[in-house]
Amino acid sequence: MVTVPRRLFFALWPDDASRRALAAEAERLAPQCGGYPLPAENMHITLAFLGGVDASRLEALVDLTRAWPALDGEWTLDRLGHFPQPRIVWAGSRTPNAELTTLNAELWRALGRHGFTSPQRDFTPHVSLVRQADRAAPESRLPAPLRWRFDHLALVESKLDDDGSRYRTLADNRSQG
């Protein structure tokens, strides 16, 4: 039997208020940028995209996630950006966030012990807002800064279908009690 690799990534998810604010911003920007807004339930920061992972490696990734130390951080989003390829308008920060940068580096070091290789590009923490964007947002700043508290790391599976990406959390590092 042939198994299909599972498309996995590590993420931080916003609280409900931050998610609603980001979704409203995506709805506002989509007509200005072309493309379509991402649904509120898909708003997240990708810390490490693993791509297609064989199911035989899943247990080690779940264990790594559950054993990760507790998180208690905050990120202020105040900037809008655009990745021409893959045509994404995103929200991020004008000032680098040391906590996120450190978390990304520590996570890739841990993943390296499991045979995963860190991408050869700088980490740009961001939340995708609009996909298939033909152009950047007309402004470079969010109308009002958004403070997002993060408190847990999640291992997520992404499945693509005709309606876009569907995400399912496979494990997180919140208390199992």
Disulfide bonds with the S-S distance in Angstrom:
none
